[in-house]
Amino acid sequence: VQLQACGGGLVHAGDSLRLSCAASGRSFADNVVGWFRQSPGKKREFVAVIRGTSGNKNYGASVKGRFTISRDNAKNTLYLQMNNLKPEDTAVYYCAASDRQYVILSQAWSEDSYDYWGKGTLVTVSS
């Protein structure tokens, strides 16, 4: 099983960017999938999740209203649309998938709930 994230790059504050995460080896159509990010010197931070079969979407407080998570099950691909980017959004973004088809929200925030991780894609937002 592999997750391959792409779409990162260098943008200016206020710009938009869409990250993609293609899964291979198995389908994650009904599974919990999400995005995390890690800035230099900081712990990895929860960004967004689709909580499996419930379809519920949740976001970290710092990105809520600006980022949108979505999935295309036919393509086995997860997306993160990022709008109105800010310099503090600069980070390596990681996609993640779980073997579980549902988690409660507090579990979704935890890296321990995910079994598979992509290698990350760097997003740099200049002011």
N, C-alpha and C positions, 0 to 999 in steps of 0.2 A: 504494500500500500504506500502510495506516495502522494503528497500534497505539494503542488508547485505554485507558489505565489508570484505574481508579476504585476507590473503596472506602476511601480514606484518611480520617482524621479525628482527633479528639482523644479519647484514652482514658486510663484510669488504669493504673498499673503492675499487672500481673497479669491484665489483661483480654485478650480475643482480638479479632482483626479479620481479615477476609478481603478481600484485594485481588483484583480481576479485571482482565483485560487482553483486550479484544476486538480481534481482527484483522479487517481488511476489505481487499478487493482481491485476496487470494489465500489459499490454504490453507497453514497451517504444520503440518499434521497429522504429518508425518514429519520435521520440521526441529528443529534445536537451538533451544530457547527458554529464556529465563531471566529472573531478576530481579537487579537491582543496586540499591544505595541510596547516597545522598550526604547526609552531615550537613554543617551549616555549617562552613566552613573546612577540610573534609577532602576527600580524593580519593574518587571514586566507588568503591564497594566491592562485590565479588561477594557475592550472597546465596544464590542457588540456580539450578539448571539441570536441565533434562531433555535428555539428550544424544541427541535425535533418535530414529532407528529402534531404537537399542539400548534405549531406555526407561530407561536408567540415570539415577538422580537423585543429585545431589550438592549439598552445602550448605557455606556458609561456617562456620568454626569457631564463630563467635559466635552463630549461630542454630541450629546442629544440635541436634536433639532438641526444638526448640520450633516451628520453622516446617516447613510441608509444601508442596511444589510439586506441582501437578497440572494436567491439561489435559482439556478436553472437546472432542474433535475435531469432533463434530457441531455444536458451537456456535462452533468456531474460537476458543476462549477459553482463556486461561491463568489459573491461580489461584495465590494464595499465602495459605495459612492460617497466621496468626501467633497463637500461643498464649503465655501467660505473658509478655506484653510487658514490657519494661524501659525505663526512661528513655533508656538508650543506644541503643535501637532508633529513636529519633526521627530522621527523615530523610525526604527525598523518595525515593520508591521508583519505579524505572523498570523497565518490562518491555522485553524485547529479543528479537529473533528473527534467526536466521541463514539464509542460503541453503543452508547445509550440512546434511546429514542425520546427520553424526557428527563429533565432535571428541574429541580426547583430553582428559583432565581439565585439564591445564595450559592448554590452549587455552580451555576453558570459563570459566576465571577471567578471561580477558582481554577487555576491551571490543572489541578489534580483531576478535574472532571473530564479532561480530554486525553485521548489515547494516541492521537496522531497529530504531528506538527509539520508545517511547511518550513522551509529554511529562512523565510523572511525576505521582505523587499523594502528598500530604504526610501523613505519619503523625507524630503528636505524642503522646508518652507522658509523662504527668505522674506525679510520685512521690507 
